[in-house]
Amino acid sequence: MTKKLILFCFLSAVFACLCFTAPAIAQPTLETLTIGFPSRSMTELPNHIAAVKGFYREEGIDARLIQARSNVLVAALASGSMDYPDGFPSAK
């Protein structure tokens, strides 16, 4: 009887430890990163390849690629709506 009680207590303790450590083992949440670009061109290709191949996700980043005009990208960056601008064309 005592061996069964000791085994039951031991297994209960192991089960409780596993239940409480499960959230720590779970996948970490991804950090959202907004990347803006003005036009589809070869300079934007590495970002699209990285997003499609899952390179950003492997590094814990949820990359959101957004295409918009350059003036809109500057305003979004200044307001904090966008994290990273990529490929601004030169002013002529």
C-alpha positions in Angstrom: 0.0 0.0 0.0 2.7 2.5 0.9 4.6 1.8 -2.3 1.5 2.5 -4.4 1.0 5.8 -2.4 4.6 6.9 -2.9 4.4 6.0 -6.6 1.1 7.9 -6.9 2.6 11.0 -5.2 5.7 10.9 -7.3 3.7 10.6 -10.6 1.4 13.4 -9.4 4.3 15.7 -8.8 5.9 14.9 -12.2 2.5 15.6 -13.9 2.1 18.9 -12.0 5.6 20.0 -13.0 4.9 19.1 -16.7 1.7 21.1 -16.6 3.2 24.2 -15.1 6.3 24.2 -17.4 4.3 23.7 -20.6 3.7 27.5 -21.2 7.5 28.0 -20.9 8.1 25.4 -23.6 5.6 26.8 -26.0 6.6 28.8 -29.0 7.5 32.4 -28.3 5.3 35.0 -29.8 6.5 36.6 -33.0 7.6 40.3 -33.0 5.7 42.2 -35.7 7.8 44.2 -38.1 6.3 46.4 -40.8 8.5 46.9 -43.8 7.4 49.5 -46.4 8.7 49.7 -50.0 7.7 52.1 -52.8 7.7 49.9 -55.8 8.2 46.3 -56.9 11.8 46.1 -58.1 14.8 43.9 -57.9 15.9 45.7 -54.7 12.9 44.4 -52.9 13.4 40.8 -54.0 15.5 39.7 -51.0 12.7 40.8 -48.6 10.1 38.9 -50.5 12.2 35.8 -50.7 12.9 35.9 -47.0 9.2 36.3 -46.3 8.2 33.4 -48.6 11.0 31.1 -47.4 10.2 31.8 -43.8 13.5 33.3 -42.8 11.8 36.1 -40.8 9.7 33.6 -38.9 12.8 31.5 -38.1 14.2 34.6 -36.4 11.0 35.3 -34.5 9.8 38.1 -36.7 6.4 38.4 -38.3 7.3 40.6 -41.3 4.6 42.6 -43.0 5.6 43.9 -46.4 3.6 47.0 -47.5 3.8 48.8 -50.8 3.0 52.5 -50.8 4.1 55.8 -52.3 7.4 57.3 -50.9 5.6 60.2 -49.3 3.2 57.9 -47.5 6.1 55.7 -46.3 7.9 58.8 -44.9 4.7 59.9 -43.1 4.1 56.3 -41.8 7.7 56.1 -40.5 7.4 59.5 -38.8 4.2 58.5 -37.1 5.5 55.1 -36.0 3.0 53.2 -38.1 5.9 51.6 -40.0 9.1 50.1 -38.5 11.4 50.0 -41.5 11.5 51.7 -44.9 13.2 50.0 -47.8 14.2 51.4 -51.2 13.3 55.0 -51.2 13.9 56.4 -54.7 16.2 59.4 -55.1 14.7 62.8 -55.5 15.1 64.4 -59.0 
